[in-house]
Amino acid sequence: MSYTDILHNLKNKIYKPIYFLMGEETYYIDLITDYIINNVLTDAEKAFNQTIIYGKDSDVTNIIHAASRFPMMANNQVIVVKEAQNLKKIEDLVHYAEKPLKSTILVINYKYKTLDKRKKLYKVLKETGVIVEFKKKYENEIPAWIDSYIKNKNVKIEPSASILLAEYLGVQLSKISNEIDKLILTLPKDKNIITRELIEKNIGISKDYNVFELQKALGKKNILKSNRIINYFADNQKDHNITMIISLLHSYFVKVLNYHFIKDKSPRNVAAVLKINPYFISDYKVAANNYNINKLFKIISYFRIYDLKAKGVDNLNTNAGELLKELIYKILH
């Protein structure tokens, strides 16, 4: 089940006896858990029927005993186990999972880890409850996630602002959502659009030295500006993740390559095919004029090579800053 499926059922009071929420992406684990804590029981019912347990302070036997109790003056009891990844002998939970109490809603937060799918507990949980793994988003998925999150808040964002946030904030969804919520609070009453200027002012992203400006400079084959930006990145590596930069530039140059193959180059069709804001079409046209198809294939192959080097493959001691300089040189020459 997806996060939206689970939340949809919860809002319609369709409850499962066990929710085993696991994986590297903790944002959705926390959202589902918080929804259950805040909405399943009334305030009066919570006093006797809601229990928060921490894995480092408990064991599976105590959790089973708590889950096996019947609710008091309520239809359900809620047991939430946080930091369940610290529990020893988690597989022993299978004894309860085989026949869970229907009046209990047991929520297991198993963060940064996953159950072995070959084990009995995993198979039983698939039958009697909900078990779902939330994987970290890939870098190239973050701009679209940002757009979706902001849309759900009934706010708009400039396309370039979305790219800025993705490059600066990384892939941790809880961090991204917190920063966006702060930005929304700073919006003037008569405006509902997040701009680059608003981000630069409130988050501290440099106006001139960011991946969006690098993308534009590369598209125009502006060697001086491209080198100025990449040298800044190399001197401030903590704020400019090489993997994110490569991912965003890869996405950009793939679109430039696709631009070459579009027969109907009317603004509406180009925007639809490339899935970009019409505002940026001229940028892609300029880049396509500066890079022919053969060069673009080479550039895209460079991204694969340098992504691997950034992760230590065929690279003994070249740091991220030097790798970026090499990559940008090869793109431009």
Secondary structure as UniProt FT lines:
FT   HELIX           3..11
FT   TURN            12..13
FT   STRAND          18..23
FT   HELIX           26..39
FT   HELIX           43..49
FT   STRAND          50..54
FT   HELIX           55..57
FT   HELIX           60..67
FT   STRAND          77..82
FT   HELIX           84..86
FT   HELIX           90..93
FT   HELIX           94..97
FT   TURN            102..103
FT   STRAND          104..111
FT   TURN            117..118
FT   HELIX           120..128
FT   STRAND          130..133
FT   HELIX           139..141
FT   HELIX           142..152
FT   TURN            153..154
FT   STRAND          156..157
FT   HELIX           159..169
FT   TURN            170..171
FT   HELIX           173..186
FT   TURN            189..190
FT   STRAND          193..194
FT   HELIX           196..203
FT   HELIX           211..219
FT   TURN            220..221
FT   HELIX           223..235
FT   HELIX           237..239
FT   HELIX           242..261
FT   HELIX           267..274
FT   HELIX           278..280
FT   HELIX           281..290
FT   HELIX           293..310
FT   TURN            311..314
FT   HELIX           320..332
//
